[in-house]
Amino acid sequence: LQLKRYFIVSAIQLLLIWLVSNPIRTWQINSSLEKARLIINPLNIYYSQFGKYPSNLGELELAFKEPIPTRTNIGTRYIYHDTNERQGYSLWFNSYYGYSAHYNRALDKWIITD
């Protein structure tokens, strides 16, 4: 009887954890994608002003004299790589949840891979 109660309590705890953690995880992912706009929009403005993309996010921050986010709301880093071409850069972040989110500049959308 005591073992049966233990399993019932454990099952209820797992259900509660899942019910709480899933909405938090969804918020972290979506808000991290939105927060990246604070990088993407200045990158586009930088390109229109200088005809190229900055070599790193620190250079972008210096040009606009405003803080550029370096961490997602998940806690991982935004990774920026200038492709050394006038037309491109890579922006992505990895998640603790087992996926990577890559920004597709041509489509202006995020591609999320497991």
Backbone atoms as SQL, in Angstrom:
CREATE TABLE atoms (id INTEGER PRIMARY KEY, chain TEXT, resi INTEGER, resn TEXT, atom TEXT, x REAL, y REAL, z REAL);
INSERT INTO atoms VALUES
  (1, 'A', 1, 'LEU', 'N', 0.826, -1.202, 0.000),
  (2, 'A', 1, 'LEU', 'CA', 0.000, 0.000, 0.000),
  (3, 'A', 1, 'LEU', 'C', 0.873, 1.270, 0.000),
  (4, 'A', 2, 'GLN', 'N', 1.941, 1.247, 0.784),
  (5, 'A', 2, 'GLN', 'CA', 2.821, 2.410, 0.854),
  (6, 'A', 2, 'GLN', 'C', 3.551, 2.615, -0.482),
  (7, 'A', 3, 'LEU', 'N', 3.937, 1.523, -1.128),
  (8, 'A', 3, 'LEU', 'CA', 4.606, 1.604, -2.427),
  (9, 'A', 3, 'LEU', 'C', 3.661, 2.175, -3.491),
  (10, 'A', 4, 'LYS', 'N', 2.394, 1.790, -3.423),
  (11, 'A', 4, 'LYS', 'CA', 1.398, 2.302, -4.358),
  (12, 'A', 4, 'LYS', 'C', 1.232, 3.814, -4.181),
  (13, 'A', 5, 'ARG', 'N', 1.193, 4.296, -2.953),
  (14, 'A', 5, 'ARG', 'CA', 1.096, 5.742, -2.692),
  (15, 'A', 5, 'ARG', 'C', 2.317, 6.477, -3.236),
  (16, 'A', 6, 'TYR', 'N', 3.469, 5.860, -3.034),
  (17, 'A', 6, 'TYR', 'CA', 4.707, 6.460, -3.527),
  (18, 'A', 6, 'TYR', 'C', 4.635, 6.667, -5.040),
  (19, 'A', 7, 'PHE', 'N', 4.190, 5.674, -5.770),
  (20, 'A', 7, 'PHE', 'CA', 4.088, 5.784, -7.223),
  (21, 'A', 7, 'PHE', 'C', 3.050, 6.829, -7.642),
  (22, 'A', 8, 'ILE', 'N', 1.946, 6.891, -6.920),
  (23, 'A', 8, 'ILE', 'CA', 0.910, 7.887, -7.238),
  (24, 'A', 8, 'ILE', 'C', 1.443, 9.297, -6.996),
  (25, 'A', 9, 'VAL', 'N', 2.105, 9.503, -5.872),
  (26, 'A', 9, 'VAL', 'CA', 2.680, 10.815, -5.568),
  (27, 'A', 9, 'VAL', 'C', 3.744, 11.175, -6.607),
  (28, 'A', 10, 'SER', 'N', 4.582, 10.222, -6.971),
  (29, 'A', 10, 'SER', 'CA', 5.617, 10.461, -7.978),
  (30, 'A', 10, 'SER', 'C', 5.001, 10.824, -9.329),
  (31, 'A', 11, 'ALA', 'N', 3.951, 10.129, -9.717),
  (32, 'A', 11, 'ALA', 'CA', 3.287, 10.411, -10.990),
  (33, 'A', 11, 'ALA', 'C', 2.675, 11.811, -10.978),
  (34, 'A', 12, 'ILE', 'N', 2.072, 12.195, -9.877),
  (35, 'A', 12, 'ILE', 'CA', 1.483, 13.541, -9.752),
  (36, 'A', 12, 'ILE', 'C', 2.582, 14.600, -9.823),
  (37, 'A', 13, 'GLN', 'N', 3.704, 14.363, -9.151),
  (38, 'A', 13, 'GLN', 'CA', 4.820, 15.307, -9.196),
  (39, 'A', 13, 'GLN', 'C', 5.345, 15.480, -10.618),
  (40, 'A', 14, 'LEU', 'N', 5.514, 14.377, -11.327),
  (41, 'A', 14, 'LEU', 'CA', 5.991, 14.453, -12.709),
  (42, 'A', 14, 'LEU', 'C', 5.017, 15.216, -13.598),
  (43, 'A', 15, 'LEU', 'N', 3.739, 14.998, -13.411),
  (44, 'A', 15, 'LEU', 'CA', 2.726, 15.705, -14.184),
  (45, 'A', 15, 'LEU', 'C', 2.781, 17.201, -13.898),
  (46, 'A', 16, 'LEU', 'N', 2.897, 17.566, -12.627),
  (47, 'A', 16, 'LEU', 'CA', 2.983, 18.984, -12.266),
  (48, 'A', 16, 'LEU', 'C', 4.244, 19.634, -12.840),
  (49, 'A', 17, 'ILE', 'N', 5.362, 18.939, -12.769),
  (50, 'A', 17, 'ILE', 'CA', 6.609, 19.467, -13.339),
  (51, 'A', 17, 'ILE', 'C', 6.437, 19.701, -14.836),
  (52, 'A', 18, 'TRP', 'N', 5.846, 18.742, -15.527),
  (53, 'A', 18, 'TRP', 'CA', 5.641, 18.885, -16.972),
  (54, 'A', 18, 'TRP', 'C', 4.693, 20.040, -17.275),
  (55, 'A', 19, 'LEU', 'N', 3.616, 20.172, -16.490),
  (56, 'A', 19, 'LEU', 'CA', 2.648, 21.245, -16.726),
  (57, 'A', 19, 'LEU', 'C', 3.259, 22.631, -16.516),
  (58, 'A', 20, 'VAL', 'N', 4.194, 22.742, -15.602),
  (59, 'A', 20, 'VAL', 'CA', 4.836, 24.027, -15.330),
  (60, 'A', 20, 'VAL', 'C', 5.990, 24.277, -16.293),
  (61, 'A', 21, 'SER', 'N', 6.802, 23.274, -16.547),
  (62, 'A', 21, 'SER', 'CA', 8.013, 23.481, -17.345),
  (63, 'A', 21, 'SER', 'C', 7.731, 23.682, -18.828),
  (64, 'A', 22, 'ASN', 'N', 6.714, 23.062, -19.372),
  (65, 'A', 22, 'ASN', 'CA', 6.440, 23.187, -20.807),
  (66, 'A', 22, 'ASN', 'C', 6.102, 24.621, -21.215),
  (67, 'A', 23, 'PRO', 'N', 5.208, 25.317, -20.518),
  (68, 'A', 23, 'PRO', 'CA', 4.955, 26.721, -20.882),
  (69, 'A', 23, 'PRO', 'C', 6.186, 27.623, -20.687),
  (70, 'A', 24, 'ILE', 'N', 6.978, 27.343, -19.666),
  (71, 'A', 24, 'ILE', 'CA', 8.185, 28.131, -19.444),
  (72, 'A', 24, 'ILE', 'C', 9.163, 27.913, -20.600),
  (73, 'A', 25, 'ARG', 'N', 9.333, 26.673, -21.005),
  (74, 'A', 25, 'ARG', 'CA', 10.233, 26.350, -22.123),
  (75, 'A', 25, 'ARG', 'C', 9.763, 27.037, -23.406),
  (76, 'A', 26, 'THR', 'N', 8.477, 26.990, -23.665),
  (77, 'A', 26, 'THR', 'CA', 7.926, 27.634, -24.862),
  (78, 'A', 26, 'THR', 'C', 8.168, 29.138, -24.817),
  (79, 'A', 27, 'TRP', 'N', 7.963, 29.763, -23.656),
  (80, 'A', 27, 'TRP', 'CA', 8.232, 31.193, -23.514),
  (81, 'A', 27, 'TRP', 'C', 9.705, 31.494, -23.746),
  (82, 'A', 28, 'GLN', 'N', 10.591, 30.678, -23.175),
  (83, 'A', 28, 'GLN', 'CA', 12.025, 30.911, -23.338),
  (84, 'A', 28, 'GLN', 'C', 12.432, 30.862, -24.808),
  (85, 'A', 29, 'ILE', 'N', 11.912, 29.907, -25.533),
  (86, 'A', 29, 'ILE', 'CA', 12.254, 29.762, -26.948),
  (87, 'A', 29, 'ILE', 'C', 11.716, 30.943, -27.741),
  (88, 'A', 30, 'ASN', 'N', 10.423, 31.217, -27.618),
  (89, 'A', 30, 'ASN', 'CA', 9.812, 32.298, -28.401),
  (90, 'A', 30, 'ASN', 'C', 10.401, 33.659, -28.062),
  (91, 'A', 31, 'SER', 'N', 10.637, 33.916, -26.791),
  (92, 'A', 31, 'SER', 'CA', 11.190, 35.213, -26.408),
  (93, 'A', 31, 'SER', 'C', 12.648, 35.341, -26.847),
  (94, 'A', 32, 'SER', 'N', 13.363, 34.247, -26.924),
  (95, 'A', 32, 'SER', 'CA', 14.746, 34.293, -27.426),
  (96, 'A', 32, 'SER', 'C', 14.774, 34.619, -28.911),
  (97, 'A', 33, 'LEU', 'N', 13.810, 34.089, -29.653),
  (98, 'A', 33, 'LEU', 'CA', 13.721, 34.411, -31.085),
  (99, 'A', 33, 'LEU', 'C', 13.365, 35.885, -31.272),
  (100, 'A', 34, 'GLU', 'N', 12.443, 36.387, -30.460),
  (101, 'A', 34, 'GLU', 'CA', 12.070, 37.806, -30.537),
  (102, 'A', 34, 'GLU', 'C', 13.224, 38.710, -30.098),
  (103, 'A', 35, 'LYS', 'N', 13.927, 38.305, -29.058),
  (104, 'A', 35, 'LYS', 'CA', 15.054, 39.085, -28.551),
  (105, 'A', 35, 'LYS', 'C', 16.148, 39.225, -29.610),
  (106, 'A', 36, 'ALA', 'N', 16.276, 38.238, -30.465),
  (107, 'A', 36, 'ALA', 'CA', 17.280, 38.283, -31.531),
  (108, 'A', 36, 'ALA', 'C', 17.023, 39.428, -32.509),
  (109, 'A', 37, 'ARG', 'N', 15.802, 39.946, -32.536),
  (110, 'A', 37, 'ARG', 'CA', 15.503, 41.119, -33.377),
  (111, 'A', 37, 'ARG', 'C', 16.364, 42.306, -32.965),
  (112, 'A', 38, 'LEU', 'N', 16.776, 42.329, -31.682),
  (113, 'A', 38, 'LEU', 'CA', 17.649, 43.396, -31.194),
  (114, 'A', 38, 'LEU', 'C', 19.061, 43.265, -31.761),
  (115, 'A', 39, 'ILE', 'N', 19.327, 42.155, -32.440),
  (116, 'A', 39, 'ILE', 'CA', 20.582, 41.956, -33.168),
  (117, 'A', 39, 'ILE', 'C', 20.335, 42.130, -34.667),
  (118, 'A', 40, 'ILE', 'N', 19.279, 41.508, -35.158),
  (119, 'A', 40, 'ILE', 'CA', 19.012, 41.479, -36.602),
  (120, 'A', 40, 'ILE', 'C', 18.733, 42.874, -37.150),
  (121, 'A', 41, 'ASN', 'N', 17.881, 43.631, -36.487),
  (122, 'A', 41, 'ASN', 'CA', 17.555, 44.977, -36.993),
  (123, 'A', 41, 'ASN', 'C', 18.787, 45.880, -37.065),
  (124, 'A', 42, 'PRO', 'N', 19.615, 45.962, -36.005),
  (125, 'A', 42, 'PRO', 'CA', 20.832, 46.762, -36.125),
  (126, 'A', 42, 'PRO', 'C', 21.798, 46.242, -37.199),
  (127, 'A', 43, 'LEU', 'N', 21.835, 44.918, -37.403),
  (128, 'A', 43, 'LEU', 'CA', 22.688, 44.384, -38.474),
  (129, 'A', 43, 'LEU', 'C', 22.252, 44.926, -39.836),
  (130, 'A', 44, 'ASN', 'N', 20.948, 44.969, -40.059),
  (131, 'A', 44, 'ASN', 'CA', 20.441, 45.483, -41.332),
  (132, 'A', 44, 'ASN', 'C', 20.742, 46.971, -41.497),
  (133, 'A', 45, 'ILE', 'N', 20.607, 47.724, -40.420),
  (134, 'A', 45, 'ILE', 'CA', 20.918, 49.156, -40.469),
  (135, 'A', 45, 'ILE', 'C', 22.416, 49.360, -40.698),
  (136, 'A', 46, 'TYR', 'N', 23.225, 48.585, -40.023),
  (137, 'A', 46, 'TYR', 'CA', 24.683, 48.664, -40.186),
  (138, 'A', 46, 'TYR', 'C', 25.052, 48.422, -41.642),
  (139, 'A', 47, 'TYR', 'N', 24.458, 47.391, -42.227),
  (140, 'A', 47, 'TYR', 'CA', 24.748, 47.068, -43.630),
  (141, 'A', 47, 'TYR', 'C', 24.343, 48.228, -44.550),
  (142, 'A', 48, 'SER', 'N', 23.187, 48.817, -44.298),
  (143, 'A', 48, 'SER', 'CA', 22.737, 49.917, -45.162),
  (144, 'A', 48, 'SER', 'C', 23.646, 51.147, -45.012),
  (145, 'A', 49, 'GLN', 'N', 24.259, 51.322, -43.849),
  (146, 'A', 49, 'GLN', 'CA', 25.142, 52.472, -43.633),
  (147, 'A', 49, 'GLN', 'C', 26.563, 52.238, -44.138),
  (148, 'A', 50, 'PHE', 'N', 27.072, 51.013, -43.980),
  (149, 'A', 50, 'PHE', 'CA', 28.480, 50.747, -44.278),
  (150, 'A', 50, 'PHE', 'C', 28.705, 49.834, -45.484),
  (151, 'A', 51, 'GLY', 'N', 27.644, 49.245, -46.022),
  (152, 'A', 51, 'GLY', 'CA', 27.789, 48.377, -47.191),
  (153, 'A', 51, 'GLY', 'C', 28.393, 47.021, -46.887),
  (154, 'A', 52, 'LYS', 'N', 28.502, 46.685, -45.634),
  (155, 'A', 52, 'LYS', 'CA', 29.018, 45.379, -45.206),
  (156, 'A', 52, 'LYS', 'C', 28.480, 45.109, -43.813),
  (157, 'A', 53, 'TYR', 'N', 28.632, 43.868, -43.386),
  (158, 'A', 53, 'TYR', 'CA', 28.215, 43.503, -42.037),
  (159, 'A', 53, 'TYR', 'C', 29.416, 43.606, -41.099),
  (160, 'A', 54, 'PRO', 'N', 29.176, 43.850, -39.814),
  (161, 'A', 54, 'PRO', 'CA', 30.307, 43.943, -38.881),
  (162, 'A', 54, 'PRO', 'C', 30.998, 42.591, -38.720),
  (163, 'A', 55, 'SER', 'N', 32.253, 42.639, -38.336),
  (164, 'A', 55, 'SER', 'CA', 32.989, 41.384, -38.163),
  (165, 'A', 55, 'SER', 'C', 32.582, 40.645, -36.895),
  (166, 'A', 56, 'ASN', 'N', 32.005, 41.382, -35.920),
  (167, 'A', 56, 'ASN', 'CA', 31.526, 40.738, -34.694),
  (168, 'A', 56, 'ASN', 'C', 30.458, 41.626, -34.058),
  (169, 'A', 57, 'LEU', 'N', 29.783, 41.104, -33.054),
  (170, 'A', 57, 'LEU', 'CA', 28.703, 41.863, -32.414),
  (171, 'A', 57, 'LEU', 'C', 29.222, 43.033, -31.594),
  (172, 'A', 58, 'GLY', 'N', 30.450, 42.946, -31.116),
  (173, 'A', 58, 'GLY', 'CA', 31.050, 44.065, -30.396),
  (174, 'A', 58, 'GLY', 'C', 31.204, 45.283, -31.293),
  (175, 'A', 59, 'GLU', 'N', 31.563, 45.048, -32.539),
  (176, 'A', 59, 'GLU', 'CA', 31.683, 46.131, -33.518),
  (177, 'A', 59, 'GLU', 'C', 30.321, 46.765, -33.781),
  (178, 'A', 60, 'LEU', 'N', 29.295, 45.938, -33.822),
  (179, 'A', 60, 'LEU', 'CA', 27.928, 46.436, -34.006),
  (180, 'A', 60, 'LEU', 'C', 27.513, 47.286, -32.814),
  (181, 'A', 61, 'GLU', 'N', 27.837, 46.838, -31.623),
  (182, 'A', 61, 'GLU', 'CA', 27.502, 47.567, -30.404),
  (183, 'A', 61, 'GLU', 'C', 28.208, 48.919, -30.362),
  (184, 'A', 62, 'LEU', 'N', 29.466, 48.951, -30.762),
  (185, 'A', 62, 'LEU', 'CA', 30.211, 50.213, -30.800),
  (186, 'A', 62, 'LEU', 'C', 29.615, 51.195, -31.799),
  (187, 'A', 63, 'ALA', 'N', 29.190, 50.685, -32.938),
  (188, 'A', 63, 'ALA', 'CA', 28.639, 51.554, -33.986),
  (189, 'A', 63, 'ALA', 'C', 27.346, 52.217, -33.534),
  (190, 'A', 64, 'PHE', 'N', 26.520, 51.503, -32.775),
  (191, 'A', 64, 'PHE', 'CA', 25.220, 52.045, -32.367),
  (192, 'A', 64, 'PHE', 'C', 25.206, 52.569, -30.941),
  (193, 'A', 65, 'LYS', 'N', 26.283, 52.316, -30.220),
  (194, 'A', 65, 'LYS', 'CA', 26.391, 52.777, -28.824),
  (195, 'A', 65, 'LYS', 'C', 25.197, 52.337, -27.976),
  (196, 'A', 66, 'GLU', 'N', 24.715, 51.154, -28.287),
  (197, 'A', 66, 'GLU', 'CA', 23.620, 50.537, -27.529),
  (198, 'A', 66, 'GLU', 'C', 23.985, 49.082, -27.272),
  (199, 'A', 67, 'PRO', 'N', 23.564, 48.552, -26.140),
  (200, 'A', 67, 'PRO', 'CA', 23.886, 47.148, -25.871),
  (201, 'A', 67, 'PRO', 'C', 23.181, 46.201, -26.845),
  (202, 'A', 68, 'ILE', 'N', 23.925, 45.256, -27.328),
  (203, 'A', 68, 'ILE', 'CA', 23.397, 44.207, -28.210),
  (204, 'A', 68, 'ILE', 'C', 23.344, 42.929, -27.372),
  (205, 'A', 69, 'PRO', 'N', 22.206, 42.231, -27.348),
  (206, 'A', 69, 'PRO', 'CA', 22.126, 41.028, -26.509),
  (207, 'A', 69, 'PRO', 'C', 23.118, 39.959, -26.962),
  (208, 'A', 70, 'THR', 'N', 23.723, 39.310, -26.003),
  (209, 'A', 70, 'THR', 'CA', 24.649, 38.220, -26.303),
  (210, 'A', 70, 'THR', 'C', 24.112, 36.877, -25.827),
  (211, 'A', 71, 'ARG', 'N', 23.134, 36.906, -24.922),
  (212, 'A', 71, 'ARG', 'CA', 22.562, 35.668, -24.392),
  (213, 'A', 71, 'ARG', 'C', 21.066, 35.596, -24.657),
  (214, 'A', 72, 'THR', 'N', 20.621, 34.403, -24.924),
  (215, 'A', 72, 'THR', 'CA', 19.199, 34.151, -25.119),
  (216, 'A', 72, 'THR', 'C', 18.509, 34.122, -23.763),
  (217, 'A', 73, 'ASN', 'N', 17.205, 34.033, -23.765),
  (218, 'A', 73, 'ASN', 'CA', 16.463, 33.896, -22.505),
  (219, 'A', 73, 'ASN', 'C', 16.549, 32.476, -21.955),
  (220, 'A', 74, 'ILE', 'N', 17.161, 31.604, -22.716),
  (221, 'A', 74, 'ILE', 'CA', 17.424, 30.244, -22.249),
  (222, 'A', 74, 'ILE', 'C', 18.738, 30.227, -21.475),
  (223, 'A', 75, 'GLY', 'N', 19.601, 31.201, -21.779),
  (224, 'A', 75, 'GLY', 'CA', 20.896, 31.293, -21.116),
  (225, 'A', 75, 'GLY', 'C', 22.068, 30.957, -22.010),
  (226, 'A', 76, 'THR', 'N', 21.789, 30.501, -23.227),
  (227, 'A', 76, 'THR', 'CA', 22.870, 30.199, -24.161),
  (228, 'A', 76, 'THR', 'C', 23.246, 31.464, -24.935),
  (229, 'A', 77, 'ARG', 'N', 24.352, 31.416, -25.630),
  (230, 'A', 77, 'ARG', 'CA', 24.842, 32.581, -26.370),
  (231, 'A', 77, 'ARG', 'C', 24.278, 32.625, -27.789),
  (232, 'A', 78, 'TYR', 'N', 24.008, 33.859, -28.231),
  (233, 'A', 78, 'TYR', 'CA', 23.772, 34.074, -29.654),
  (234, 'A', 78, 'TYR', 'C', 25.141, 34.006, -30.324),
  (235, 'A', 79, 'ILE', 'N', 25.225, 33.288, -31.403),
  (236, 'A', 79, 'ILE', 'CA', 26.490, 33.140, -32.114),
  (237, 'A', 79, 'ILE', 'C', 26.354, 33.828, -33.465),
  (238, 'A', 80, 'TYR', 'N', 27.243, 34.780, -33.702),
  (239, 'A', 80, 'TYR', 'CA', 27.233, 35.557, -34.937),
  (240, 'A', 80, 'TYR', 'C', 28.526, 35.279, -35.675),
  (241, 'A', 81, 'HIS', 'N', 28.410, 35.075, -36.970),
  (242, 'A', 81, 'HIS', 'CA', 29.594, 34.860, -37.796),
  (243, 'A', 81, 'HIS', 'C', 29.419, 35.639, -39.089),
  (244, 'A', 82, 'ASP', 'N', 30.327, 36.554, -39.334),
  (245, 'A', 82, 'ASP', 'CA', 30.351, 37.286, -40.595),
  (246, 'A', 82, 'ASP', 'C', 30.968, 36.357, -41.634),
  (247, 'A', 83, 'THR', 'N', 30.288, 36.170, -42.744),
  (248, 'A', 83, 'THR', 'CA', 30.796, 35.255, -43.767),
  (249, 'A', 83, 'THR', 'C', 31.838, 35.915, -44.661),
  (250, 'A', 84, 'ASN', 'N', 32.222, 37.142, -44.324),
  (251, 'A', 84, 'ASN', 'CA', 33.208, 37.897, -45.098),
  (252, 'A', 84, 'ASN', 'C', 32.757, 38.133, -46.529),
  (253, 'A', 85, 'GLU', 'N', 31.481, 38.123, -46.711),
  (254, 'A', 85, 'GLU', 'CA', 30.899, 38.457, -48.005),
  (255, 'A', 85, 'GLU', 'C', 29.943, 39.606, -47.771),
  (256, 'A', 86, 'ARG', 'N', 29.766, 40.422, -48.758),
  (257, 'A', 86, 'ARG', 'CA', 28.879, 41.568, -48.603),
  (258, 'A', 86, 'ARG', 'C', 27.442, 41.139, -48.313),
  (259, 'A', 87, 'GLN', 'N', 27.071, 39.958, -48.719),
  (260, 'A', 87, 'GLN', 'CA', 25.665, 39.591, -48.611),
  (261, 'A', 87, 'GLN', 'C', 25.335, 38.644, -47.474),
  (262, 'A', 88, 'GLY', 'N', 26.256, 38.411, -46.538),
  (263, 'A', 88, 'GLY', 'CA', 25.817, 37.421, -45.580),
  (264, 'A', 88, 'GLY', 'C', 26.451, 37.401, -44.216),
  (265, 'A', 89, 'TYR', 'N', 25.731, 36.767, -43.340),
  (266, 'A', 89, 'TYR', 'CA', 26.184, 36.462, -41.991),
  (267, 'A', 89, 'TYR', 'C', 25.368, 35.288, -41.493),
  (268, 'A', 90, 'SER', 'N', 25.868, 34.672, -40.442),
  (269, 'A', 90, 'SER', 'CA', 25.136, 33.595, -39.779),
  (270, 'A', 90, 'SER', 'C', 24.830, 34.043, -38.356),
  (271, 'A', 91, 'LEU', 'N', 23.623, 33.760, -37.922),
  (272, 'A', 91, 'LEU', 'CA', 23.221, 34.033, -36.549),
  (273, 'A', 91, 'LEU', 'C', 22.456, 32.815, -36.064),
  (274, 'A', 92, 'TRP', 'N', 22.868, 32.276, -34.922),
  (275, 'A', 92, 'TRP', 'CA', 22.187, 31.100, -34.400),
  (276, 'A', 92, 'TRP', 'C', 22.401, 31.003, -32.899),
  (277, 'A', 93, 'PHE', 'N', 21.652, 30.092, -32.300),
  (278, 'A', 93, 'PHE', 'CA', 21.891, 29.748, -30.897),
  (279, 'A', 93, 'PHE', 'C', 21.497, 28.306, -30.671),
  (280, 'A', 94, 'ASN', 'N', 22.154, 27.712, -29.713),
  (281, 'A', 94, 'ASN', 'CA', 21.845, 26.347, -29.311),
  (282, 'A', 94, 'ASN', 'C', 21.009, 26.397, -28.048),
  (283, 'A', 95, 'SER', 'N', 20.262, 25.342, -27.835),
  (284, 'A', 95, 'SER', 'CA', 19.379, 25.274, -26.684),
  (285, 'A', 95, 'SER', 'C', 19.774, 24.118, -25.783),
  (286, 'A', 96, 'TYR', 'N', 19.480, 24.273, -24.515),
  (287, 'A', 96, 'TYR', 'CA', 19.661, 23.162, -23.588),
  (288, 'A', 96, 'TYR', 'C', 18.628, 22.067, -23.844),
  (289, 'A', 97, 'TYR', 'N', 17.621, 22.383, -24.642),
  (290, 'A', 97, 'TYR', 'CA', 16.553, 21.431, -24.916),
  (291, 'A', 97, 'TYR', 'C', 16.868, 20.533, -26.108),
  (292, 'A', 98, 'GLY', 'N', 18.062, 20.673, -26.672),
  (293, 'A', 98, 'GLY', 'CA', 18.491, 19.756, -27.720),
  (294, 'A', 98, 'GLY', 'C', 18.245, 20.212, -29.142),
  (295, 'A', 99, 'TYR', 'N', 18.067, 21.483, -29.384),
  (296, 'A', 99, 'TYR', 'CA', 17.887, 21.952, -30.745),
  (297, 'A', 99, 'TYR', 'C', 18.782, 23.156, -30.990),
  (298, 'A', 100, 'SER', 'N', 18.915, 23.499, -32.269),
  (299, 'A', 100, 'SER', 'CA', 19.613, 24.712, -32.683),
  (300, 'A', 100, 'SER', 'C', 18.645, 25.561, -33.488),
  (301, 'A', 101, 'ALA', 'N', 18.731, 26.866, -33.296),
  (302, 'A', 101, 'ALA', 'CA', 17.900, 27.801, -34.060),
  (303, 'A', 101, 'ALA', 'C', 18.831, 28.648, -34.920),
  (304, 'A', 102, 'HIS', 'N', 18.633, 28.602, -36.229),
  (305, 'A', 102, 'HIS', 'CA', 19.459, 29.340, -37.192),
  (306, 'A', 102, 'HIS', 'C', 18.572, 30.353, -37.910),
  (307, 'A', 103, 'TYR', 'N', 19.052, 31.582, -37.969),
  (308, 'A', 103, 'TYR', 'CA', 18.293, 32.623, -38.649),
  (309, 'A', 103, 'TYR', 'C', 18.581, 32.566, -40.138),
  (310, 'A', 104, 'ASN', 'N', 17.514, 32.484, -40.942),
  (311, 'A', 104, 'ASN', 'CA', 17.634, 32.511, -42.402),
  (312, 'A', 104, 'ASN', 'C', 17.323, 33.928, -42.850),
  (313, 'A', 105, 'ARG', 'N', 18.366, 34.657, -43.200),
  (314, 'A', 105, 'ARG', 'CA', 18.218, 36.067, -43.558),
  (315, 'A', 105, 'ARG', 'C', 17.381, 36.245, -44.820),
  (316, 'A', 106, 'ALA', 'N', 17.547, 35.370, -45.792),
  (317, 'A', 106, 'ALA', 'CA', 16.811, 35.490, -47.052),
  (318, 'A', 106, 'ALA', 'C', 15.305, 35.340, -46.846),
  (319, 'A', 107, 'LEU', 'N', 14.914, 34.452, -45.936),
  (320, 'A', 107, 'LEU', 'CA', 13.490, 34.215, -45.654),
  (321, 'A', 107, 'LEU', 'C', 12.985, 35.030, -44.474),
  (322, 'A', 108, 'ASP', 'N', 13.903, 35.685, -43.752),
  (323, 'A', 108, 'ASP', 'CA', 13.581, 36.439, -42.543),
  (324, 'A', 108, 'ASP', 'C', 12.801, 35.589, -41.558),
  (325, 'A', 109, 'LYS', 'N', 13.320, 34.384, -41.324),
  (326, 'A', 109, 'LYS', 'CA', 12.677, 33.497, -40.357),
  (327, 'A', 109, 'LYS', 'C', 13.716, 32.559, -39.744),
  (328, 'A', 110, 'TRP', 'N', 13.336, 31.966, -38.639),
  (329, 'A', 110, 'TRP', 'CA', 14.211, 31.039, -37.929),
  (330, 'A', 110, 'TRP', 'C', 13.947, 29.615, -38.379),
  (331, 'A', 111, 'ILE', 'N', 15.024, 28.869, -38.566),
  (332, 'A', 111, 'ILE', 'CA', 14.939, 27.438, -38.870),
  (333, 'A', 111, 'ILE', 'C', 15.422, 26.708, -37.616),
  (334, 'A', 112, 'ILE', 'N', 14.562, 25.886, -37.064),
  (335, 'A', 112, 'ILE', 'CA', 14.891, 25.167, -35.834),
  (336, 'A', 112, 'ILE', 'C', 15.098, 23.701, -36.163),
  (337, 'A', 113, 'THR', 'N', 16.266, 23.186, -35.764),
  (338, 'A', 113, 'THR', 'CA', 16.608, 21.797, -36.037),
  (339, 'A', 113, 'THR', 'C', 16.870, 21.066, -34.731),
  (340, 'A', 114, 'ASP', 'N', 16.551, 19.797, -34.716),
  (341, 'A', 114, 'ASP', 'CA', 16.823, 18.956, -33.529),
  (342, 'A', 114, 'ASP', 'C', 18.204, 18.386, -33.594);
